[in-house]
């Protein structure tokens, strides 16, 4: 177990945040809670984070940890016995989609509620230490993994304080879940019902998830706190001269794949042999090896650049230096509820966005952005037409800019202020 601490003002209230995914782990899954931790002390809350010691993970970003090493924040890290960790801190990259699906199915069969269940015992071992360190007003737990919600519920009961549950993805009807059997789904339904019944407040990232949970827990108090962007991460960078830069930031998995975009570019390249001199497609993040083969097959090597994983600061710089950003949410059951976190940082850059998405949360999030093209994720011809239009406008210097008023609602500072108000309300409702 390791503890890092920055003492803060004694007058602040105190929230314990239970979050398995936390810096120095990198990627979009840590951004929401990391930014809450960063800004809650400015809103009258000291934060203790209960998380894991670094182990094997897709990627690491120490800079995310550095920005939350400030007064009012303490981090308690414990061991975890789960099949994804191995020995010591080490970035392992992304497995092939086939291996990922097989691993997900196998761990879904034998590890309930998820393959992070081996963390629970170690997390419980510091409950007494947390209680002895001083009064706690609220426990806040964020998922996935859903083990974290169960740990948070147990900790809140142990401390006799309210429990706030945060859903970054739905639990029972998560489109990326594959239940091995009806029995497994029923087990999850019971486990979630217990968490929801005991929760004092539930926060979710969008309306679609709120509606699903409300159907399963009609009496629950559920609030939408969307994903967002941190204005402190964005400077005054501008796109470089030269080729028009089309940027994708993040990973690919499940139905989120680059195929339709690559095929649309191949269509344009067939019409315009000089397209590679005018347009560059940049991938910022871990890119699957099997899709690099598709790039070669389509003859796009001169047009495509793989940058690999970058720190969050470097990734944001790439967004600002792009002419256009693109995102995909492919068609799959429940895909309407997916609004990937990168979309909100895209909006933070104010750059134009090409969204390949079905009806659902991505389209809703872009509703008032004013600088987007939204097309069917599987319609290669429509994507090619949109790309041709975008390229024409970019070369004429006529690309639109995101609507400031619309973007401002996703400011992480404002969201932390909203969360602070919710936590205060819950703490004030709690009996002494």
PyMOL commands that set and color helices and strands:
alter all, ss='L'
color gray80, all
select helices_A, chain A and resi 28-43+62-66+97-110+117-124+127-132+147-159+182-198+207-216+231-233+259-271+275-278+289-297+312-320+335-337+342-349+361-365+380-395+404-408+412-429
alter helices_A, ss='H'
color red, helices_A
select strands_A, chain A and resi 2-6+13-18+45-52+56-57+73-78+90-91+138-143+162-167+201-204+222-224+244-249+279-284+304-308+324-329+352-357+372-375
alter strands_A, ss='S'
color yellow, strands_A
deselect
rebuild
show_as cartoon
